[in-house]
Amino acid sequence: MRISFRASGNAKMKKLYLSKKNKKIFGVCGSIGETYDIDPTMVRLITIFLCLSTGIIPLLVTYFIAWIIIPKASRV
């Protein structure tokens, strides 16, 4: 049995870019919110909760790595 998952022909894949308009520190949470149509404030609150519940250092390191890896939005 073979199962395949294909996007429909008119589906467009969104790309993750650092946000310029929903930027508080580096724009990581704002860009995640914009890409997945979630309120960036909710993403920030979830990030703060995870930071406090898992330890501050691991999530901060992850945040900084995301800031380095996620490309900046073009100036178009």
NORZI-V522613 format. One record per pair of residues at least 24 apart in sequence whose C-alpha atoms are under 10 Angstrom apart, sorted by the first residue. I is the first residue (numbers start at 1). J is the second residue. Records with the same first field share a line. If there is no record, write none. Layout:
I->J  J
//
This chain:
15->70  71  73
16->70  71  72  73
17->67  69  70  71  72  73  74
18->66  67  68  69  70  71  72  73  74
19->70  71  72  73
20->72  73  74  75
25->67
26->63  64  66  67  68
27->67  70  72
28->63  64  66  67  68  70
29->63  66  67
31->70  72  73
//
